[in-house]
Structures are given as C-alpha cells and as structure tokens.
Amino acid sequence: MKSLLFFLLGFVFVNDTVIETQDFASRQDFASQLHSLSPQKLVARQYIPTIHADQFAALQVQDFQGRTKPIHTMALELLRKTHGKSSFSYQDDVGDIQKLNATQVFLGMQLKPDSWQLLPIIKIEKQAIAIVSKVLKVSKKGYAKPAHFFNFRGQYVLKDYVAAANAKAPGKRTIFDKDILKIDERINIVWGIFNGQFLRIFPSSDPAQEQWHTPIDEQPALDEKEQLLFSKIIPSYFQQLQTSIQHQDWGLPNETIAILNTIQQQKGGGVLLSEAQVKWEIRYNQYAIFFSCLLGYTLIGSILLILSFSTIFYTQLWIQLGVKISIVLLALCFVYHGFGIGLRWYVSGHAPWSNGYEATVFIAWVGVLAGLLFSKRSPFSVVATVLIAICLLGIAHGNLMSPEVTNLVPVLKSYWLMIHVAVITGSYGFLAMGSVLAVLTLILMVCISKTNAEKIGRHIHEMTRINQLATTIGLYMLTIGTFLGGIWANESWGRYWGWDPKETWALISIIIYATVLHLRIILPKNSLFIYNVCSLFALASLIMTFFGVNYYLSGLHSYAKGDSFPVPQWIFVVIPVLLGISIMAKIRAKRLTI
C-alpha cells in the first residue's frame, strides 16, 4: 500500500518521460496539476488507439487459474469486475460521451496508473452508496476514483468496514458486508493491474512448468539472454508507447508485440492457443451473442405473444402470417443462440455447461428447441419457451452469474460432463416449457365467457396436450440423467447415491412431475384445471433443484457452498399473482367441457 501512496502524492510513474516531468516545477506541482486535469486530458495522457490496442489484445496471457487466453478476454473480465461494464465512458471537453474499450483501459492503467487514480473506474453497489459516500466521494452514477479510497496519510478508508465483514461467518454477512467485500476486491484488482500482476505473458523455459511469468516476478528460472529480455522488454514497450502517444508513430510498439508473440509461440508449449482459437475467442467476446439473443427473444417473443392471443379471437390472414414470420425469426435467433454455445465450446475446449452461467444459457436454448418442435400444434408452445429463455438469459446476465470462461475442475474432466449434464439440464427446458404453458392455459381460462367458451376450450385442450407431451419428454430425460449421474458419482466418489442436496432434489422433482402427469387419470373431474395448476407450481421444485441447491445449499454440486443469499424480491410479487390467476381460472373453468 505504500507504493499506492506514492501515486496519491503525485510521484511520476517509472514509465513517464523526463519531458513530462520537466513540465512541472516540483512533484507537488505535478500532483496538483494532475488532479486539476479533466477526464479528457487524463485519458489523452495514456490514450492508445484501437488499431494498436487490438494487436496487444491478441497476445496471450495466463490467468491465476492457469487458463491461457487472449489479453482481450482478460481485459474484458477485469473491466467487468471493477467497472461493471464492457467499456469505460467519459465526457470530453465539449460534453460528448467517448468510450475506451477494455484493452485500452487495461493497457492504459499500466502505462499511466496516475491518470487512472483520478478516473471513476470502481463501481459502488447501490445499496452501499449511502454508507460508503460518508468516507469517499461517489459519483452520481455510482462510481469512485481509486485515489479516493486512501486518505492523505495513505490509510485505506474502507479498512474498518472490510475488517468487520471478514470477521463474520459467510452465512451471517449482511448485504452491505457482501457489497463492501466486492468493492474491496475491485480496488485490489485495480491495484493489481497497476502493478502488472495480471500481465502473465512470459511462458516458462522449463517444459515441465506450465505457469507463466509476469514482468514483476523475481528472477524466474531463465538463462542470461532470456533474463535480459524478460527484464527489459515490458519497460521498453511502455516507453515506446509514451513516445508513440507524443509522435503518433506506432512502429516500435508494433514490433515489440511481434517479438512477444514470437516468444510465446516458441515457448508456449501445449497450453498455447492456436491463432484461430485466439481470433474466435476475441470474436466471441465482441459479438455478445447471448445478450443479443436476449434482446431478439424479448422483441420478437413479445410480438408473437400478442399475435398468438389474437389468433384465438380473430381469423385475419395477416395475423396468421405474422405468427409464421415471428416463429421463423425466433428460429433464426435460436440458430444464433446455438452458434454461440458451439463457439463457447470451441473457445473453452470443453462442453459448455460446466458452471451456472453455461448451464443457464444451455437450458434456455433447449427450452426454445422444445417450443419450436411443437410450434405446428400451437404458437403458444414457442411463446412459453421464449418466455423461459428471456428469464434465464436475463438471470445469466445479471449479478448472480459470471460469464467468464474457466478451466474445468478435475472432477468435471470426464466424458460424463457431456452426457449426464447435457441430459439432465436439457430436461429442465422441456419441464419448464410445460409449467409456463400451464400459466398461459390458466390465463386463457380466466378469459372464458359464455360466447367464447368453445373456441378457447379447443386451445386449452391442445395446450394441455402439448404440456403433457413436453413434461413426459422432460421427465424421461430427468430420470435418465439422474441414473447417469449415479454412474458418474460411482466413478468419481465411489458411491452411486449419497443423498447430496442435488441428488435429493432431482429425485423430488422426478416424484413431483410423475405425480402431475398422473393427475388427469387419478382425478378426471376438473382434470384440465387441476393438471395445469399442479404443472405450474411443480416448477418450484425445478427452480429449487437448479438455483436453490446451487446457490443456497452446501454440497458437492453447490456453487455458493451454503453461503447466505438474499431471496429475490420478485418472488413475493409473482407467487400472489399466480395464486390469483389460479383462483380466477378455477371460477371460469366451470364453463369448460371437460
């Protein structure tokens, strides 16, 4: 932290030129004038044009988990963690909004950390702003400057808050405690970028050692020639960048990147990505495929929802045509969604359903597939699955899950990952489709009147049959997936069944959905209504099996290890609404011919 105090006092970073130092009468004058610069001028001091930043982004780097990836990916992940966005926006001197991409930010923070000390890069959680703003300045948009996290004596202003949060057991931490720890992690990440801790770009000379080195590592095992290159190339590169910013000649920095790339190709060994993998991973980052699909599903799905309800009451040709066009457009979104999953598979090198984010994206895709399979029987099947996809992709792009591509943990390095997880998570798409169809069916029951009972009744019967078919497929997949999981568990842990929370809740879901499917036989009277209500609320077991076990309970399948996690507020709104729809549907369903 003492080095950080040097930045706060305005000491010139090692990469600054003598010319710039001479522009100020003293170091104090330098610090004073630096603090007075506008965001535009602070950025201008270290602005790297995209044409050069893109070359730097294609270099490979190794993260702390041992995954080798383009610097483009590393920079994007770090900016999302610290800033909450994929780019950094600032206002220029004429009031226009300008943006820096993640690589420009990552490179600039190492070239001129004193500039980035004074730019609002660190995101502050909304719930924490009221308290945090008492000890440091927070902008109206909820961001803080790294310099403001330390007072004039170099003391960390969040020290007491962080110590109090760390003193509590994970399960007893409040939302504020967790927010403080997130903010503390962000300032540590920023500090690590300033220091070059994330620039692990030098492959090891020892073939048996896969860990790469950063420019700040102390004397790695290199020969004399390599040691000289290792110690000089990055400082020289930053000096070249400073000169290029002044003269707008990027020849030397480009040559240095070419040298670094050659070193990586020669010494990278088996962990190095191919040129094609690097290019496609950068494209995967740039395309934001799943977020684009979320927007497409939301827009086209909303139109299809309106048109589908319209087909019940109106027979105009343009409505039927609109339904068909909407389904075709959604099918194109589905193909693009599948392309994204395939591209992530290629980039990661393993089946893309190994963590919460990937599984959620995959379930959304399978759900839409299920809807398209039944689209000829009723457009409501597509509507139901698109609603599922919207919810799941929205959750995936929220704060709960990280989209970061990671290496597989040892237990997942098995062909069973592709088989067991694909089958069991795929079942969730079909089962969720049945439950959401049940909601739409109950809404149609609410709309029944004496004049339209026969017309709506036909749709209700058809939607219920589709529901039963989808649920049957999903139940078969869930059951088979559970048995396959037992075989994998025996290979990995030496037992087929251990009453792990995930195993237990998978069994509960099987029992619940099997019961739902038999209700129309067991209770023939009012079976349409009873079946759809039970099918709707059976979804709760599925939510608990996937989200509840992963983020609330501690077990072999848990991501959160039992840490306390707040119950989403929307649940307290959705449940009463669904109960209200069910009660109204019960009253109106009496007009149906069972």
ChimeraX attribute file (.defattr): number of C-alpha atoms within 10 A of each C-alpha:
attribute: neighborCount
match mode: 1-to-1
recipient: residues
	/A:1	10
	/A:2	9
	/A:3	11
	/A:4	19
	/A:5	17
	/A:6	14
	/A:7	17
	/A:8	22
	/A:9	18
	/A:10	19
	/A:11	18
	/A:12	19
	/A:13	14
	/A:14	11
	/A:15	18
	/A:16	15
	/A:17	13
	/A:18	9
	/A:19	8
	/A:20	10
	/A:21	14
	/A:22	11
	/A:23	10
	/A:24	15
	/A:25	9
	/A:26	13
	/A:27	15
	/A:28	13
	/A:29	13
	/A:30	20
	/A:31	18
	/A:32	14
	/A:33	12
	/A:34	17
	/A:35	17
	/A:36	12
	/A:37	13
	/A:38	16
	/A:39	19
	/A:40	16
	/A:41	15
	/A:42	20
	/A:43	20
	/A:44	12
	/A:45	15
	/A:46	23
	/A:47	21
	/A:48	24
	/A:49	14
	/A:50	14
	/A:51	9
	/A:52	17
	/A:53	21
	/A:54	17
	/A:55	17
	/A:56	23
	/A:57	25
	/A:58	21
	/A:59	20
	/A:60	27
	/A:61	27
	/A:62	25
	/A:63	19
	/A:64	12
	/A:65	11
	/A:66	14
	/A:67	16
	/A:68	24
	/A:69	26
	/A:70	21
	/A:71	29
	/A:72	28
	/A:73	25
	/A:74	22
	/A:75	22
	/A:76	21
	/A:77	21
	/A:78	22
	/A:79	25
	/A:80	17
	/A:81	20
	/A:82	22
	/A:83	20
	/A:84	18
	/A:85	17
	/A:86	19
	/A:87	17
	/A:88	19
	/A:89	15
	/A:90	17
	/A:91	13
	/A:92	15
	/A:93	11
	/A:94	7
	/A:95	9
	/A:96	8
	/A:97	10
	/A:98	12
	/A:99	13
	/A:100	19
	/A:101	20
	/A:102	25
	/A:103	28
	/A:104	24
	/A:105	25
	/A:106	26
	/A:107	25
	/A:108	24
	/A:109	21
	/A:110	22
	/A:111	27
	/A:112	23
	/A:113	24
	/A:114	26
	/A:115	22
	/A:116	23
	/A:117	24
	/A:118	21
	/A:119	20
	/A:120	23
	/A:121	24
	/A:122	23
	/A:123	24
	/A:124	24
	/A:125	18
	/A:126	13
	/A:127	11
	/A:128	17
	/A:129	20
	/A:130	10
	/A:131	11
	/A:132	21
	/A:133	14
	/A:134	10
	/A:135	13
	/A:136	19
	/A:137	17
	/A:138	20
	/A:139	14
	/A:140	8
	/A:141	10
	/A:142	18
	/A:143	21
	/A:144	24
	/A:145	19
	/A:146	24
	/A:147	24
	/A:148	18
	/A:149	19
	/A:150	19
	/A:151	14
	/A:152	11
	/A:153	9
	/A:154	17
	/A:155	13
	/A:156	14
	/A:157	16
	/A:158	17
	/A:159	13
	/A:160	10
	/A:161	17
	/A:162	19
	/A:163	13
	/A:164	12
	/A:165	19
	/A:166	15
	/A:167	11
	/A:168	12
	/A:169	10
	/A:170	16
	/A:171	12
	/A:172	12
	/A:173	18
	/A:174	15
	/A:175	14
	/A:176	18
	/A:177	20
	/A:178	18
	/A:179	20
	/A:180	24
	/A:181	18
	/A:182	18
	/A:183	22
	/A:184	18
	/A:185	14
	/A:186	23
	/A:187	20
	/A:188	14
	/A:189	19
	/A:190	25
	/A:191	20
	/A:192	14
	/A:193	20
	/A:194	22
	/A:195	18
	/A:196	20
	/A:197	18
	/A:198	23
	/A:199	24
	/A:200	21
	/A:201	24
	/A:202	21
	/A:203	25
	/A:204	19
	/A:205	18
	/A:206	12
	/A:207	12
	/A:208	8
	/A:209	9
	/A:210	16
	/A:211	20
	/A:212	21
	/A:213	22
	/A:214	21
	/A:215	21
	/A:216	16
	/A:217	13
	/A:218	9
	/A:219	11
	/A:220	16
	/A:221	12
	/A:222	14
	/A:223	9
	/A:224	9
	/A:225	8
	/A:226	14
	/A:227	13
	/A:228	11
	/A:229	12
	/A:230	20
	/A:231	16
	/A:232	12
	/A:233	16
	/A:234	19
	/A:235	15
	/A:236	16
	/A:237	19
	/A:238	20
	/A:239	18
	/A:240	20
	/A:241	27
	/A:242	22
	/A:243	17
	/A:244	16
	/A:245	17
	/A:246	11
	/A:247	9
	/A:248	12
	/A:249	13
	/A:250	17
	/A:251	12
	/A:252	15
	/A:253	22
	/A:254	18
	/A:255	12
	/A:256	17
	/A:257	20
	/A:258	15
	/A:259	13
	/A:260	19
	/A:261	19
	/A:262	13
	/A:263	15
	/A:264	20
	/A:265	16
	/A:266	12
	/A:267	16
	/A:268	22
	/A:269	16
	/A:270	8
	/A:271	15
	/A:272	20
	/A:273	18
	/A:274	9
	/A:275	11
	/A:276	10
	/A:277	18
	/A:278	23
	/A:279	14
	/A:280	15
	/A:281	21
	/A:282	20
	/A:283	14
	/A:284	17
	/A:285	15
	/A:286	13
	/A:287	12
	/A:288	11
	/A:289	19
	/A:290	22
	/A:291	16
	/A:292	14
	/A:293	22
	/A:294	21
	/A:295	15
	/A:296	19
	/A:297	27
	/A:298	18
	/A:299	13
	/A:300	18
	/A:301	24
	/A:302	16
	/A:303	15
	/A:304	26
	/A:305	19
	/A:306	13
	/A:307	22
	/A:308	21
	/A:309	14
	/A:310	15
	/A:311	15
	/A:312	14
	/A:313	11
	/A:314	11
	/A:315	10
	/A:316	10
	/A:317	9
	/A:318	10
	/A:319	17
	/A:320	16
	/A:321	12
	/A:322	15
	/A:323	20
	/A:324	17
	/A:325	14
	/A:326	22
	/A:327	22
	/A:328	13
	/A:329	16
	/A:330	25
	/A:331	18
	/A:332	14
	/A:333	23
	/A:334	23
	/A:335	15
	/A:336	16
	/A:337	23
	/A:338	19
	/A:339	14
	/A:340	19
	/A:341	21
	/A:342	14
	/A:343	19
	/A:344	21
	/A:345	16
	/A:346	15
	/A:347	21
	/A:348	18
	/A:349	14
	/A:350	19
	/A:351	19
	/A:352	24
	/A:353	21
	/A:354	20
	/A:355	18
	/A:356	20
	/A:357	21
	/A:358	22
	/A:359	20
	/A:360	24
	/A:361	25
	/A:362	24
	/A:363	25
	/A:364	29
	/A:365	25
	/A:366	23
	/A:367	30
	/A:368	28
	/A:369	22
	/A:370	26
	/A:371	27
	/A:372	23
	/A:373	12
	/A:374	18
	/A:375	17
	/A:376	13
	/A:377	14
	/A:378	16
	/A:379	23
	/A:380	26
	/A:381	28
	/A:382	30
	/A:383	30
	/A:384	25
	/A:385	30
	/A:386	32
	/A:387	22
	/A:388	23
	/A:389	28
	/A:390	20
	/A:391	15
	/A:392	22
	/A:393	24
	/A:394	17
	/A:395	15
	/A:396	21
	/A:397	16
	/A:398	11
	/A:399	9
	/A:400	11
	/A:401	15
	/A:402	16
	/A:403	13
	/A:404	13
	/A:405	20
	/A:406	17
	/A:407	16
	/A:408	17
	/A:409	9
	/A:410	8
	/A:411	12
	/A:412	15
	/A:413	13
	/A:414	14
	/A:415	11
	/A:416	16
	/A:417	19
	/A:418	16
	/A:419	15
	/A:420	22
	/A:421	20
	/A:422	21
	/A:423	21
	/A:424	24
	/A:425	22
	/A:426	24
	/A:427	28
	/A:428	27
	/A:429	27
	/A:430	28
	/A:431	30
	/A:432	29
	/A:433	32
	/A:434	33
	/A:435	27
	/A:436	25
	/A:437	29
	/A:438	28
	/A:439	20
	/A:440	20
	/A:441	28
	/A:442	26
	/A:443	17
	/A:444	20
	/A:445	28
	/A:446	18
	/A:447	15
	/A:448	21
	/A:449	14
	/A:450	9
	/A:451	8
	/A:452	13
	/A:453	19
	/A:454	15
	/A:455	12
	/A:456	19
	/A:457	20
	/A:458	14
	/A:459	18
	/A:460	24
	/A:461	16
	/A:462	15
	/A:463	24
	/A:464	21
	/A:465	15
	/A:466	23
	/A:467	27
	/A:468	23
	/A:469	17
	/A:470	25
	/A:471	26
	/A:472	19
	/A:473	14
	/A:474	27
	/A:475	24
	/A:476	16
	/A:477	22
	/A:478	26
	/A:479	19
	/A:480	16
	/A:481	22
	/A:482	22
	/A:483	16
	/A:484	19
	/A:485	22
	/A:486	20
	/A:487	18
	/A:488	22
	/A:489	17
	/A:490	14
	/A:491	14
	/A:492	14
	/A:493	13
	/A:494	12
	/A:495	12
	/A:496	16
	/A:497	16
	/A:498	14
	/A:499	11
	/A:500	16
	/A:501	19
	/A:502	23
	/A:503	19
	/A:504	15
	/A:505	20
	/A:506	22
	/A:507	16
	/A:508	16
	/A:509	23
	/A:510	20
	/A:511	14
	/A:512	19
	/A:513	23
	/A:514	15
	/A:515	16
	/A:516	23
	/A:517	19
	/A:518	12
	/A:519	18
	/A:520	17
	/A:521	11
	/A:522	11
	/A:523	12
	/A:524	12
	/A:525	11
	/A:526	15
	/A:527	15
	/A:528	24
	/A:529	25
	/A:530	18
	/A:531	23
	/A:532	29
	/A:533	24
	/A:534	18
	/A:535	29
	/A:536	24
	/A:537	19
	/A:538	20
	/A:539	21
	/A:540	14
	/A:541	19
	/A:542	21
	/A:543	15
	/A:544	19
	/A:545	21
	/A:546	20
	/A:547	16
	/A:548	21
	/A:549	25
	/A:550	22
	/A:551	20
	/A:552	20
	/A:553	22
	/A:554	17
	/A:555	17
	/A:556	13
	/A:557	17
	/A:558	21
	/A:559	18
	/A:560	16
	/A:561	17
	/A:562	17
	/A:563	17
	/A:564	17
	/A:565	18
	/A:566	9
	/A:567	10
	/A:568	8
	/A:569	8
	/A:570	8
	/A:571	10
	/A:572	10
	/A:573	10
	/A:574	11
	/A:575	12
	/A:576	11
	/A:577	12
	/A:578	17
	/A:579	13
	/A:580	12
	/A:581	17
	/A:582	22
	/A:583	15
	/A:584	16
	/A:585	21
	/A:586	18
	/A:587	12
	/A:588	20
	/A:589	23
	/A:590	14
	/A:591	16
	/A:592	20
	/A:593	12
	/A:594	13
